[in-house]
Amino acid sequence: MRQRSDFLAANGGLRVGTPGFVLLVKPRADQRAQVRIGYTVTKKTGNAVVRNRIKRRFRELARALLPEHGIAGADHVLIGRTEALTRDFAAMKADLERALARVREGKASSDRRPPRAKPRRR
């Protein structure tokens, strides 16, 4: 995935948080069974070198797991957290397997936190 609109659409899907990343999964409206993946790591995580290392780790995770465990016809987005750089790769792989299983079972959260109420003026 490369277009911003695809990432924004995936933001409305199911989400599962893990120590190293947040997984977003959103079924697409088209009839293709293709599994698409996108990666995003914010500048809060670190400089360009750190962000690119995390994305390389995510690409390898996706190569290893999405062909077998990915949801067909859905967009997957991995949002990197700081711990993704230092977390053991085997642990991250297990985290992604569990996250995809939770999405498949429907145990992932689909709605975001309710908006905070505005403070009342006195």
Buried (B, 14 or more C-beta within 10 A) or exposed (E): BEEEEBBEBBEEBBBBBBEBBBBBBBEBEEEEEEBBBBBBBEEEBBEEEBBEBBBEBBEEBBEBBBEEBBBEBBBBBBBBBBBBBEBEEEEBBEBBBEBBEBBBEEEBEEEEEEEEEEEEEE
